[in-house]
Amino acid sequence: MVFDAVARTGSFGGAAVELQLSQPSVSTRMSGLERRLQARLFTRGARGTTLTPAGTRFLGYARRCLELLDEARLTVRRQDLSRLTLTAPASLATTLFRPILKALAEHPLDVRCRVATSDEAITLLLDGAVDAAFVVHRVLPASLQSRLVARSPFVAVCGPDHPLAERDGLSPEDLIATKVAVHYTVHALPRPAAGSDPADELANLFAHPERDRHHPVQLVGAPDVAVELAVDADYVAVVPLYAASQALNAGRVRLLPLTLPNWQLEIWLAHRADSEDHAGLQRLLHELPAVTAAAAPA
């Protein structure tokens, strides 16, 4: 806690004020922590206290420990509820967390939803900081178990008022005079040619000598950003279907009849092998078919 306060405030004095401790007490505690870790955590200068590279690496672990401590305190106080902590990448969280919370609302569960990348989620699982994680296709450690939740194909969507919205059939050449946003990912299946990136290959579908700078093909790391470009900036968005499901159901975008490579993203639910008896996880697994159905486009 003291280490985190020094890192946040940028000074021993600031941490002392925040924690209502004396500054010598803060200095003594941090010196003791550095001795135990055998590493220098802070650099003190005229402009305050900054983290060393070792301190920066330690900060993430320290904050996860504080989060676990907070969860333990809450669990002790709320003995009637089982805690279920979930995580998912931002694009999946937008689609999945709402139907999950709705499906589990009637059960005695304290559900916590966190956002993390797929790689971060795996680390959180291994550390015990979360109980289950939705991840986009990854090779998982042997200590984790997983099940396929859905396969999501790439689709093209545009705003309802886009000139292409009423077309019956489209080819990439029909989009020469249209701005295009392609979700950038290296995890599409099946894999493209060796050494190539699926997003690059998708983007190349729309490359054409007559395409001008006013109608670019943009690679976008967050699929929900690509969808929003289709909603309010006259783009055609090429994204996994799950990322466009809410906008499709709300009528904010239209599905275009555009033939794309048969690439898709696999969505998996991962958890530790030793957590199968977790009451909240069992309930989530039971509700998972209804959750994925609720998250799919109507």
QUILIN-V98419 format. One record per helix or strand of 3 or more residues. SS is the DSSP state (helix for helix, strand for strand). FROM is the first residue (numbers start at 0). TO is the last residue. If there is no record, write none. Layout:
ss,from,to
SS,FROM,TO
SS,FROM,TO
This chain:
ss,from,to
helix,1,8
helix,11,18
helix,22,36
strand,41,44
strand,47,50
helix,52,76
strand,81,87
helix,89,103
strand,108,114
helix,117,126
strand,131,135
strand,143,158
helix,171,174
strand,178,182
helix,197,204
strand,216,219
helix,222,231
strand,234,239
helix,240,248
strand,252,254
strand,263,271
helix,272,274
helix,278,294
